Amino acid sequence: MSGLETALPPSSSERVTVNVDAEAAILAEAEETYQARKLGFWFWASAGWLVLLVLSAVFADLLPLKDPTATFRGVARDGPSAAHWFGADNIGHDVFSRTIYGARRSLAVATVATLVGFTVGGIVGLVSGFYRRTLDDAIVAVLDIMLAIPGLVLALALVAFFAPPGTASPTAQTVWATFALSILAVPTIARVARAQTMVWADRDFVLASRTLGTRNLRIIVREVLPNILPAMVSIAFIGLAALIVVEAALAFFGVGDVSGVSWGIMIQNGRSQVDRAPHMVLFPALFMFMTILSLNFIGDQVRTLFDVRESGI
């Protein structure tokens, strides 16, 4: 040999070790991805609670519930019993039936407001994040102004001005309360949609579509929108939870239609009776707490699934 070193091929045992390590790494990554994609117990528990609550509220008239407006003699402020599962309020209303019927209005107002905010905010965010430049600057400025105003103060002002209690009809008060909540939902969803649109609009497949001369509207609808929906849905669940609280706060302050039944109205009616009949506040507040917690669990899980999907692209 002339001093040159000859590289020896790896032995069979070394090749086997490398292959085993690579296979173990692939299996570990697959297991980690599977665990991240699992919905888990709390997701299904939250979904089950929401399904049960929604079905109970929608079909409350068909369930064997007491009339939420009926007054029962001799049971005022009584605690839970076999006849009245959640007890009775200060004038003899059945708290259980009022809690179920109250979910109907609380969920309906907050859900409609979320859907309106989801639609309007999504469109605004898509347009802003896709076209950018001067239009984006103007939209961002408006969104910043809307976010700078305290949400509850804005909702109270809008409903009190356009549907003042005592003069406006219950329908008008409900409509304006829903409109006020919709305005609160728009800027948050719009900012999420804008940020996601700016990320996906720079992807190679979108740039390829632009190069081929595809119309902007088609690119937005076919390429960008499907990819930003998971993030928007995630924030919509969390936003729905927040709007339920705001709707209850409006009812608590006597703004909006206070002639019906809702969780906020029940809490407002029971706040002066907490020392004598705490169940008047406890049960509607507990239902509200479990609903908000469930919505947040589901929203977080949707966001986690979206993050896993995004990391694999």
C-alpha positions as CSV (number, residue, x, y, z in Angstrom):
1,M,0.0,0.0,0.0
2,S,1.3,3.5,-0.8
3,G,0.2,5.1,2.4
4,L,-3.4,5.6,1.3
5,E,-6.1,4.6,3.7
6,T,-8.9,2.5,2.4
7,A,-12.4,3.2,3.8
8,L,-14.1,0.0,4.9
9,P,-17.8,-0.4,4.4
10,P,-19.9,-0.6,7.5
11,S,-20.4,-4.0,8.9
12,S,-23.8,-5.7,8.9
13,S,-24.2,-5.2,12.7
14,E,-23.6,-1.4,12.3
15,R,-26.2,-1.3,9.5
16,V,-28.7,-3.1,11.6
17,T,-28.1,-0.7,14.5
18,V,-28.7,2.4,12.3
19,N,-31.9,0.9,10.8
20,V,-33.2,0.1,14.3
21,D,-32.5,3.6,15.6
22,A,-34.2,5.2,12.5
23,E,-37.2,3.0,12.9
24,A,-37.4,3.8,16.6
25,A,-37.2,7.5,15.9
26,I,-40.0,7.2,13.3
27,L,-42.2,5.2,15.7
28,A,-41.6,7.7,18.5
29,E,-42.6,10.6,16.2
30,A,-45.7,8.8,15.0
31,E,-46.7,8.0,18.6
32,E,-46.2,11.7,19.6
33,T,-48.3,12.9,16.7
34,Y,-51.0,10.3,17.6
35,Q,-51.1,11.4,21.2
36,A,-51.3,15.1,20.1
37,R,-54.2,14.3,17.8
38,K,-56.2,12.4,20.4
39,L,-59.2,14.4,21.5
40,G,-59.0,13.1,25.0
41,F,-61.5,12.6,27.8
42,W,-62.1,16.2,28.6
43,F,-63.0,17.0,25.0
44,W,-65.6,14.4,24.8
45,A,-66.9,15.3,28.3
46,S,-67.2,18.9,27.2
47,A,-68.9,18.0,23.9
48,G,-71.3,15.8,25.8
49,W,-72.2,18.5,28.2
50,L,-72.8,21.0,25.4
51,V,-74.9,18.5,23.4
52,L,-77.0,17.7,26.4
53,L,-77.5,21.3,27.3
54,V,-78.4,22.4,23.7
55,L,-80.9,19.5,23.3
56,S,-82.5,20.3,26.7
57,A,-82.8,24.0,25.8
58,V,-84.2,23.3,22.3
59,F,-86.7,20.7,23.3
60,A,-87.5,22.1,26.8
61,D,-91.2,22.3,25.9
62,L,-91.3,18.6,25.2
63,L,-89.5,17.6,28.5
64,P,-91.4,17.0,31.7
65,L,-90.4,20.3,33.2
66,K,-92.4,22.6,35.3
67,D,-93.7,25.9,33.8
68,P,-90.8,28.4,34.4
69,T,-93.3,31.2,34.9
70,A,-95.6,29.3,37.2
71,T,-95.6,30.3,40.9
72,F,-95.8,27.5,43.4
73,R,-97.3,28.3,46.9
74,G,-95.4,27.6,50.1
75,V,-92.0,26.9,48.5
76,A,-90.5,30.3,48.1
77,R,-86.8,30.2,48.8
78,D,-86.9,26.5,49.6
79,G,-83.8,24.5,48.8
80,P,-83.5,21.5,46.5
81,S,-86.1,18.8,47.1
82,A,-87.7,15.9,45.2
83,A,-90.5,18.2,43.9
84,H,-88.1,21.0,43.0
85,W,-84.7,19.6,42.1
86,F,-82.9,23.0,42.3
87,G,-85.2,24.5,44.8
88,A,-87.5,27.6,44.3
89,D,-86.7,31.3,44.0
90,N,-88.1,34.1,46.2
91,I,-91.5,34.1,44.6
92,G,-91.9,30.3,44.1
93,H,-90.6,29.7,40.6
94,D,-89.0,26.4,39.9
95,V,-85.2,27.0,39.6
96,F,-84.5,23.9,37.6
97,S,-86.9,24.6,34.8
98,R,-85.9,28.3,34.7
99,T,-82.2,27.2,34.4
100,I,-83.0,25.0,31.5
101,Y,-85.2,27.5,29.8
102,G,-82.7,30.2,30.6
103,A,-80.0,28.3,28.6
104,R,-82.2,28.7,25.5
105,R,-81.9,32.5,25.4
106,S,-78.4,32.8,26.7
107,L,-77.1,30.3,24.1
108,A,-79.2,31.6,21.3
109,V,-78.1,35.3,21.7
110,A,-74.4,34.4,22.1
111,T,-74.4,31.9,19.3
112,V,-76.1,34.2,16.7
113,A,-73.7,37.0,17.7
114,T,-70.7,34.6,17.3
115,L,-71.9,33.5,13.9
116,V,-72.4,37.1,12.7
117,G,-69.0,38.1,14.1
118,F,-67.4,35.0,12.6
119,T,-68.7,35.8,9.1
120,V,-68.1,39.5,9.2
121,G,-64.7,39.2,11.0
122,G,-63.6,36.4,8.7
123,I,-64.3,38.4,5.5
124,V,-62.7,41.5,6.9
125,G,-59.6,39.6,8.0
126,L,-59.3,37.7,4.7
127,V,-59.5,40.9,2.7
128,S,-57.1,42.7,4.9
129,G,-54.5,39.9,5.1
130,F,-54.7,39.1,1.3
131,Y,-54.6,42.6,-0.3
132,R,-52.5,44.3,2.5
133,R,-51.0,47.8,1.8
134,T,-53.3,50.8,2.4
135,L,-56.5,48.8,2.8
136,D,-54.8,46.6,5.5
137,D,-53.5,49.7,7.3
138,A,-57.0,51.2,7.4
139,I,-58.7,48.0,8.6
140,V,-56.1,47.4,11.3
141,A,-56.6,50.9,12.6
142,V,-60.3,50.4,12.9
143,L,-59.9,47.1,14.6
144,D,-57.4,48.6,17.1
145,I,-59.9,51.3,17.9
146,M,-62.7,48.7,18.4
147,L,-60.4,46.6,20.7
148,A,-59.4,49.7,22.7
149,I,-63.1,50.3,23.8
150,P,-64.1,48.1,26.8
151,G,-66.4,45.5,25.4
152,L,-69.0,45.5,28.2
153,V,-69.1,49.3,28.2
154,L,-69.7,49.4,24.5
155,A,-72.5,46.8,24.7
156,L,-74.2,48.6,27.5
157,A,-74.0,51.9,25.7
158,L,-75.4,50.5,22.4
159,V,-78.3,48.7,23.9
160,A,-79.2,51.5,26.3
161,F,-79.1,54.1,23.5
162,F,-80.9,52.2,20.7
163,A,-83.2,50.1,22.9
164,P,-83.6,51.8,26.2
165,P,-85.3,49.7,28.9
166,G,-88.9,50.6,29.5
167,T,-89.5,52.1,26.1
168,A,-88.2,49.6,23.5
169,S,-90.0,46.3,22.9
170,P,-88.5,43.1,24.2
171,T,-87.8,42.0,20.6
172,A,-86.0,45.2,19.8
173,Q,-83.9,44.9,23.0
174,T,-83.0,41.3,22.1
175,V,-82.0,42.3,18.6
176,W,-79.8,45.2,19.7
177,A,-78.2,43.1,22.4
178,T,-77.3,40.5,19.8
179,F,-76.0,43.3,17.5
180,A,-73.9,44.7,20.3
181,L,-72.4,41.3,21.0
182,S,-71.7,40.7,17.3
183,I,-69.7,43.9,17.2
184,L,-67.6,42.7,20.1
185,A,-66.8,39.4,18.2
186,V,-65.7,41.0,15.0
187,P,-62.3,42.5,15.8
188,T,-60.9,39.4,17.6
189,I,-61.9,37.0,14.8
190,A,-60.8,39.5,12.1
191,R,-57.3,39.8,13.6
192,V,-57.0,36.0,13.7
193,A,-58.2,35.7,10.2
194,R,-55.9,38.4,9.0
195,A,-52.8,36.9,10.7
196,Q,-53.5,33.4,9.3
197,T,-54.3,34.8,5.8
198,M,-50.9,36.6,5.7
199,V,-49.2,33.3,6.6
200,W,-51.0,31.2,4.0
201,A,-51.0,33.8,1.3
202,D,-47.2,33.5,1.0
203,R,-47.2,29.7,0.7
204,D,-45.8,28.2,-2.5
205,F,-49.1,26.8,-3.8
206,V,-50.8,30.2,-3.5
207,L,-47.9,31.9,-5.3
208,A,-48.1,29.2,-8.0
209,S,-51.8,30.0,-8.4
210,R,-51.1,33.7,-8.8
211,T,-48.4,32.9,-11.3
212,L,-50.9,30.9,-13.4
213,G,-53.2,33.9,-13.4
214,T,-55.9,32.5,-11.1
215,R,-58.3,35.2,-9.9
216,N,-57.9,36.5,-6.4
217,L,-61.4,35.6,-5.3
218,R,-60.8,32.0,-6.4
219,I,-57.5,31.9,-4.6
220,I,-59.1,33.2,-1.4
221,V,-62.0,30.8,-1.5
222,R,-60.2,27.7,-2.7
223,E,-56.7,28.0,-1.3
224,V,-56.6,30.4,1.7
225,L,-60.0,30.0,3.4
226,P,-59.9,26.2,4.0
227,N,-56.5,26.6,5.7
228,I,-57.5,29.5,8.1
229,L,-60.8,28.0,9.2
230,P,-59.4,25.8,12.0
231,A,-57.8,28.8,13.7
232,M,-61.0,30.8,13.3
233,V,-63.2,28.0,14.6
234,S,-60.9,27.7,17.6
235,I,-61.2,31.3,18.5
236,A,-64.9,31.3,17.8
237,F,-65.5,28.7,20.5
238,I,-63.6,30.8,23.0
239,G,-65.3,33.9,21.8
240,L,-68.7,32.2,22.3
241,A,-67.8,31.5,25.9
242,A,-66.9,35.2,26.4
243,L,-70.1,36.4,24.8
244,I,-72.2,34.2,27.1
245,V,-70.6,36.1,30.0
246,V,-71.3,39.5,28.4
247,E,-74.9,38.5,27.7
248,A,-75.4,37.5,31.3
249,A,-73.7,40.8,32.4
250,L,-76.2,42.8,30.2
251,A,-79.1,41.0,31.8
252,F,-77.6,41.4,35.2
253,F,-77.5,45.2,34.7
254,G,-81.0,45.3,33.5
255,V,-80.1,46.1,29.9
256,G,-81.9,44.3,27.1
257,D,-85.0,42.1,27.4
258,V,-85.4,41.4,31.1
259,S,-88.9,40.1,30.8
260,G,-87.9,36.6,29.8
261,V,-85.7,33.9,31.4
262,S,-81.9,33.8,31.1
263,W,-79.0,32.9,33.4
264,G,-78.1,36.5,33.8
265,I,-81.6,37.5,34.9
266,M,-81.7,34.6,37.3
267,I,-78.4,35.7,38.9
268,Q,-79.6,39.3,39.1
269,N,-82.9,38.3,40.7
270,G,-81.1,36.1,43.3
271,R,-78.2,38.4,44.2
272,S,-80.3,40.0,47.0
273,Q,-81.3,36.6,48.3
274,V,-77.9,35.0,48.5
275,D,-77.8,34.9,52.2
276,R,-81.2,33.3,52.5
277,A,-81.5,31.2,49.3
278,P,-78.0,30.8,47.7
279,H,-79.4,28.1,45.3
280,M,-81.1,30.9,43.3
281,V,-77.6,32.1,42.2
282,L,-75.6,28.9,42.5
283,F,-77.3,26.7,39.9
284,P,-77.5,29.2,37.0
285,A,-74.0,30.3,37.8
286,L,-72.9,26.6,37.8
287,F,-74.5,25.9,34.5
288,M,-72.8,29.0,33.0
289,F,-69.5,28.0,34.5
290,M,-69.6,24.5,33.0
291,T,-70.7,25.8,29.6
292,I,-67.9,28.3,29.4
293,L,-65.4,25.8,30.6
294,S,-66.6,23.2,28.0
295,L,-66.3,25.8,25.2
296,N,-62.8,26.7,26.3
297,F,-61.7,23.0,26.4
298,I,-63.1,22.4,22.9
299,G,-61.5,25.6,21.5
300,D,-58.1,24.7,23.0
301,Q,-58.3,21.2,21.6
302,V,-59.2,22.5,18.1
303,R,-56.2,24.9,18.3
304,T,-53.9,22.0,19.4
305,L,-55.1,19.9,16.4
306,F,-54.4,22.8,14.1
307,D,-50.9,23.3,15.5
308,V,-50.1,19.6,15.0
309,R,-51.4,19.8,11.4
310,E,-49.5,23.0,10.7
311,S,-46.2,21.5,12.1
312,G,-46.4,18.7,9.6
313,I,-46.8,20.8,6.6
